[in-house]
Each structure stands twice: as C-alpha cells, then as structure tokens.
Amino acid sequence: MINYRVQNIEGLISKLKENGVTVLDEIATYDYGKFVHIMDADGNKIELWEPL
C-alpha cells in the first residue's frame, strides 16, 4: 500500500469522487490525523493522510 500526506482531505475526496476514483471507506479521524483509502486505476490501494 502507498501512503500520501495530503491537505484538505475532504475536498480532495470530493474531487476524486467527481473523477470516478473508487473510495474504499469513510474518512476516519484520530488524534494524529484523518485517513481514507482509495484504489488507483491499476488496482493498488492508496492511503491518504491529513495530519492534524
């Protein structure tokens, strides 16, 4: 799995959904950040992380 650090995870997920990206779960919030998982076009799982 690949992990990317991002800003504005909610906005990014909205844009990705508009462009047909598969979002695997809801955004999860923890003390150390927000996380969500997507699939790329090749079927690789990607984790997006927005630090708090």
N, C-alpha and C positions, 0 to 999 in steps of 0.2 A: 504494500500500500504506500502511496505517496502522500505526504502531508505538506500543505501550503499554509503559510501565515497570511491572513488577509485583513483588510479593513472593511467595515460596514457589511458584515456577513449577511444581514437581512436583505440589503439592496442587491448584493451580488447574487444571492439565491433567486431573487425575483427576476433579475436579468437572465440568469442561466435557464430558469424555467421557461421564460418567453422564447428562448432559443432552442428549446427541445431537449435540454440536458436532463438526464434521469437523476432525481434527488432521492436518495435511499431512505432518509429518515427526517425527522423534525430537528430543528436546531435545539441542541441541549446546552444549558447554561450551568457552569460550575464556578467555584470561587476563582479559578485561574483562567477562565475564558469560555468562549462559546465554540461549539463544534457541530459539524454536519458532514455527511458523507454523500458523494456523488459518484457517478460512473462516467468515464470518458468514452469516446467513440470506439476505442479498442477493447472495452470491457474491463478496464483497470479501475479499481476502487481508489478514490481520492478523498482524503480527509481535509476539510477546510477548518482553520482555527483562527479565531479572533481573540487575542489576549485582552484581558480586562485591565 
